[in-house]
Amino acid sequence: MKKALLAIPLLLPLTVAASTLYKCTDDSGVVLYTNQKTAKKSCTVLSYQSPPPASTGSGTKQRPAATPTPSDFPRVSGSEQRARDGDRRAILDKELANEMQNLDKARKALFDAGSQPPEKLQPLRDTAALHERNVESLKKELGSLR
């Protein structure tokens, strides 16, 4: 019993943030529970918890002071970082090439199975879609490199 009472103060910070829970139903009757009200669906409030009062008089959040990097913290030289970035780019390029090959294989398998019933085609479509998403993600990641 004492352990349970001691654990209660630890759980209190989890319930401090403001939150509203909505039950939304769209036109086809699909029910969605969410914390964001959408205009396209009819939503009702299931629960609401008000935010805690602001701790500062100005009403703005104060950012905690930044902790300085310790002097003995390992640093990476610019040339070493460029080498690491180059390795990362090479790895991503190789992954992209592999995913492109896998996508081509999945599309070929889907094309070859074109006369199959739809329930047998769905796993092939799912595999092709997965490889397409992977290719898009890798291209996005490569685009964000310096």
TIPA-405688 format. One line per 8 residues: number of its first residue (from 1); their letters; for each residue x, y, z of C-alpha. Coordinates in steps of 0.05 Angstrom, whole numbers, padded with zeros to 5 digits. Layout:
BEGIN
NUM	A	X Y Z | ...
***
This chain:
BEGIN
1	MKKALLAI	00000 00000 00000 | 00057 00048 00017 | 00089 00035 -00051 | 00024 00053 -00086 | 00019 00118 -00047 | 00091 00135 -00063 | 00079 00124 -00138 | 00020 00172 -00143
9	PLLLPLTV	00063 00236 -00141 | 00105 00207 -00197 | 00044 00199 -00242 | 00017 00269 -00230 | 00062 00304 -00281 | 00034 00259 -00335 | -00036 00288 -00326 | -00016 00362 -00323
17	AASTLYKC	-00018 00380 -00397 | -00083 00405 -00427 | -00119 00355 -00470 | -00186 00345 -00503 | -00210 00278 -00528 | -00260 00277 -00586 | -00303 00222 -00614 | -00312 00237 -00688
25	TDDSGVVL	-00358 00202 -00738 | -00353 00212 -00813 | -00409 00207 -00864 | -00399 00132 -00874 | -00405 00119 -00799 | -00331 00106 -00784 | -00314 00126 -00712 | -00247 00158 -00696
33	YTNQKTAK	-00222 00177 -00627 | -00173 00235 -00631 | -00145 00296 -00596 | -00156 00340 -00657 | -00225 00363 -00680 | -00235 00359 -00755 | -00284 00399 -00796 | -00301 00341 -00842
41	KSCTVLSY	-00330 00298 -00786 | -00381 00308 -00732 | -00343 00308 -00666 | -00365 00306 -00594 | -00321 00321 -00534 | -00310 00260 -00491 | -00263 00292 -00440 | -00228 00358 -00428
49	QSPPPAST	-00172 00376 -00381 | -00154 00449 -00373 | -00081 00471 -00378 | -00042 00486 -00314 | -00035 00559 -00295 | 00027 00594 -00323 | 00085 00595 -00274 | 00113 00661 -00299
57	GSGTKQRP	00079 00728 -00296 | 00094 00746 -00369 | 00056 00685 -00396 | 00114 00663 -00440 | 00149 00598 -00432 | 00219 00603 -00406 | 00271 00559 -00439 | 00317 00522 -00391
65	AATPTPSD	00389 00546 -00391 | 00432 00510 -00442 | 00483 00463 -00413 | 00552 00479 -00440 | 00590 00424 -00474 | 00643 00395 -00428 | 00714 00412 -00447 | 00733 00338 -00449
73	FPRVSGSE	00675 00321 -00496 | 00702 00289 -00560 | 00700 00334 -00621 | 00701 00314 -00694 | 00744 00352 -00743 | 00713 00382 -00805 | 00749 00333 -00851 | 00727 00273 -00810
81	QRARDGDR	00655 00298 -00811 | 00658 00307 -00887 | 00685 00235 -00892 | 00627 00210 -00849 | 00578 00250 -00891 | 00608 00219 -00954 | 00601 00149 -00924 | 00529 00164 -00906
89	RAILDKEL	00514 00188 -00977 | 00546 00125 -01006 | 00505 00080 -00960 | 00441 00116 -00978 | 00458 00113 -01053 | 00469 00038 -01047 | 00403 00029 -01009 | 00367 00070 -01062
97	ANEMQNLD	00396 00027 -01117 | 00374 -00037 -01080 | 00304 -00009 -01069 | 00298 00011 -01142 | 00316 -00061 -01162 | 00266 -00089 -01112 | 00213 -00042 -01138 | 00226 -00065 -01210
105	KARKALFD	00221 -00138 -01188 | 00156 -00124 -01150 | 00126 -00088 -01210 | 00147 -00145 -01257 | 00116 -00197 -01210 | 00052 -00156 -01208 | 00051 -00150 -01283 | 00064 -00225 -01292
113	AGSQPPEK	00008 -00242 -01244 | -00041 -00195 -01279 | -00093 -00249 -01293 | -00096 -00274 -01221 | -00156 -00261 -01176 | -00154 -00194 -01139 | -00142 -00226 -01071 | -00077 -00257 -01097
121	LQPLRDTA	-00055 -00191 -01128 | -00062 -00150 -01064 | 00002 -00176 -01030 | 00040 -00159 -01094 | 00010 -00089 -01096 | 00027 -00080 -01023 | 00099 -00101 -01035 | 00106 -00053 -01094
129	ALHERNVE	00076 00004 -01054 | 00125 -00010 -00997 | 00184 -00006 -01044 | 00156 00058 -01075 | 00151 00090 -01006 | 00222 00068 -00990 | 00248 00098 -01054 | 00213 00164 -01039
137	SLKKELGS	00240 00165 -00968 | 00311 00151 -00991 | 00307 00205 -01044 | 00281 00254 -00992 | 00338 00235 -00944 | 00389 00243 -01000 | 00360 00311 -01017 | 00368 00335 -00946
145	LR	00442 00320 -00943 | 00491 00377 -00947
***
